[in-house]
Amino acid sequence: MPVPKPKAFLQELTRLGRDGEGPVQERVGQALAEIGCAVETMDYDPAGVVLREEFATGQTLQPGQRRAVVGRLKGSGGGRSLILFAHPDGEPQGDLSRWSIDPFAGVERNGRIVGFGVADDLSGVAAMVSSLALAKADGWRPAGDVIIASTPSKRHARGVAALLARMAPPDAALYLHPAESGMGMAEVKACTPGLLEFRIAFAGKAPETVEPGQTAFAHRAVSAATVQAVLLAALAELDAARGARIRHARIADFVGRATNLHVSHVRLGVEGKRNTIAVTGEIEGAVSMPPGERLADMQGEITATVEAVFARAPFDILPKPEIAFLAGVAGAEVPADHPLFRAADAAITAVVGKPAFVNPVHTASDIRVPILQAGIPCIGLGPLGGNLTQNGFADEWVDAADHERCVAVVADILKAWCG
């Protein structure tokens, strides 16, 4: 079955997504074989993938075996190799009643292809296949190897990390994913902050009384609410100190500062028990880190901040807090003068009509994986998209014309990089 034109191929994958990523992966393999790639599948267990500067706890990992589809077009020799990767897996389908159309019909409406997972990341999967087909249709044959990898990524699926661990590292990587920022094809992800998610569980001290109502004894207790207030103040002080101390020009020039720590959720006491002293509490949050900052160092800063609170009276008599680091990834980047970025810039300028610019604040972007796990440069790009299901929206979409521009840009990058 020949590979359809770029827009039609994306619509086809969207329709196949009704039954999950399995049919999508099967069709991707067929298309890669049609182009002339040697195709293989790779089954792996995400929990068994060994990672550098990245982790996730058991609660955040989706269990079970996963499958990647890989196509390799062997080069004639003497050129640089490139791996293109994107993820075929999307969010859980859940309640689709808010969609205004059938989410798996692959409909084009007002210049947008609308469908479940189309912007996260079926467009990327379709674009990397279509770009290789376009380049070959022009008569191009690569000097360096081209690897096309449709690899699961959602919920720490770790597909491209598993693949890179089993192969000799290529010379560079290209991650294809629509631009969640709304900036479209001119955007290049060449810098991604790291992210560390944490939870602090703490306890107060109940008053010594058998009375069911404890408010009259509050002065004899240490309320978890008091502990919470001091912990929040200490975390805010840490955030302010880091904001003044940590420097990274790319990120700070874009968003105003290089790092942020914020509290996302708090729990305290027992709901409805207003006449009872709160004796348990939790704080959850996350911190962004610029490239170059190690996870262990950031964990140490949070741990030291929390322990200092409990080293002072009246909290020194309380149980030690439990600090859990739930998931973490380090940051990564590729400089603007790197040949890979220059190739992307030239292709974007030629096809889109304006130079590329770096979005440096897409935290924990998958561009980090080849950089951190295999030591090879990686940048990301993709067409204009919106209403991502992962952000709670319906009618997810990708701009149809921008998707076709993405295919043309990537075809030009293939030619420039692989020779």
ABEGO torsion letter per residue (X at the ends): XBBBBAAAAAAAAAAAAAAEAAAAAAAAAAAAAAAGBBBBBBBBBAAABBBBGBBBBAAABBBEBBBBBBBBBBBAEGBBBBBBBBBABBBBAEBAAABABBAAAGBBBGGBBBEBGAAOAAAAAAAAAAAAAAAAAAGBBBABBBBBBBBBABGGAGAAAAAAAABBBBABBBBBBBBAAGAEAABBBABBBBBBBBBBBBBBBBBBBABABAAAAAAABBBAAAAAAAAAAAAAAAAAAAAAABBBAAAAAAAGBABBBBBABBBBEBBGBAABBBABBBBBBBBBBBBGBBAAAAAAAAAAAAAAAAABOAAAABBBBBBBBABBBBBBBBBAABAAAAAAAAAAAAAAGBBBBBBAABBGBAAAAAAAAAGBBBBBBEBBBBGBAAAGBBGBBBBAAAAAAAAAAAAAAAAAAAX
